[in-house]
């Protein structure tokens, strides 16, 4: 089941920076890049889900997972990981659309 309560509306730049080994001044740029790059990835992922293109679902989810993991967006990371594994296994009964919606909602809470 997707994580429906992921909320990143309050980001502590100091904590994020410390957890990834950077200075806090770099966090807004990295978060901005994540937001910029995730939009087309999520759109592409939606198309892959609609077309039941499991290889592309796996690839798109993997990209989102990596970026989210690097920034410690744990809930997004976990949901993308589940999607990636389900894509790998070509699980027809997996709720890809539900996970995608939950990831989109979580990303929409992120502010720089």
C-alpha positions in Angstrom: 0.0 0.0 0.0 1.4 3.4 -0.9 2.4 5.9 1.8 -0.4 8.4 1.7 0.8 10.8 4.4 4.2 11.7 3.1 4.7 15.4 3.7 7.8 17.4 3.0 6.4 20.8 3.4 8.9 21.6 6.1 12.4 20.8 5.2 15.3 21.3 7.6 18.1 22.3 5.3 20.7 21.8 8.1 19.6 18.3 8.8 19.4 17.4 5.1 22.8 18.8 4.5 24.3 16.9 7.4 22.8 13.6 6.4 24.2 13.8 2.9 27.5 15.5 3.7 27.0 18.9 2.1 26.5 22.5 3.3 23.0 23.7 3.9 23.4 26.4 1.2 23.4 23.6 -1.5 20.1 22.1 -0.4 17.8 24.6 -2.2 19.6 24.0 -5.5 19.5 20.2 -5.1 15.8 20.2 -4.1 15.0 22.5 -7.0 16.8 20.1 -9.4 14.9 17.2 -7.9 11.6 19.0 -8.5 12.6 20.0 -12.0 13.7 16.5 -13.0 10.9 14.6 -11.3 8.1 16.3 -13.2 8.9 14.8 -16.6 9.9 11.5 -15.0 6.5 11.2 -13.3 4.7 12.1 -16.5 6.7 9.5 -18.4 6.0 7.0 -15.7 2.3 7.6 -16.0 2.5 6.8 -19.7 4.4 3.6 -19.0 1.8 2.6 -16.4 -1.0 3.2 -18.9 0.8 1.2 -21.5 1.8 -1.6 -19.1 5.4 -1.1 -20.2 7.0 -2.9 -17.3 10.6 -2.2 -18.4 9.9 1.5 -18.5 8.0 1.4 -15.2 11.1 -0.2 -13.7 13.4 2.4 -15.2 11.3 5.4 -14.3 10.7 4.2 -10.8 14.4 3.5 -10.4 15.3 7.0 -11.4 12.9 8.5 -9.0 14.0 6.2 -6.2 17.7 7.2 -6.7 17.0 10.9 -6.6 14.6 10.7 -3.7 17.0 8.5 -1.8 19.9 10.8 -2.3 17.9 13.7 -0.7 16.5 11.4 2.0 12.9 11.7 0.8 12.4 8.3 2.4 8.7 7.8 1.7 9.1 8.6 -2.0 12.1 6.4 -2.1 10.2 3.4 -0.5 7.2 3.8 -2.8 9.4 4.1 -5.9 11.3 1.0 -4.8 8.1 -1.0 -4.5 7.1 0.2 -8.0 10.5 -0.7 -9.4 10.4 -4.2 -8.0 6.8 -4.7 -9.2 7.8 -3.5 -12.6 10.7 -5.9 -12.6 8.4 -8.8 -11.7 5.7 -7.5 -14.1 3.1 -7.7 -11.4 -0.2 -7.0 -13.1 -2.1 -6.8 -9.8 0.2 -4.1 -8.4 -1.4 -0.7 -7.8 1.0 1.3 -10.0 -1.5 4.2 -10.4 -2.1 4.4 -6.7 1.6 4.5 -6.0 2.2 7.1 -8.7 -0.5 9.3 -7.3 1.0 9.0 -3.8 4.4 9.9 -5.1 3.0 12.9 -6.9 1.2 14.1 -3.8 4.4 13.7 -1.8 6.5 15.6 -4.4 3.8 18.3 -4.4 4.5 19.0 -0.7 8.2 19.7 -1.3 9.1 23.4 -1.3 12.6 24.9 -1.6 
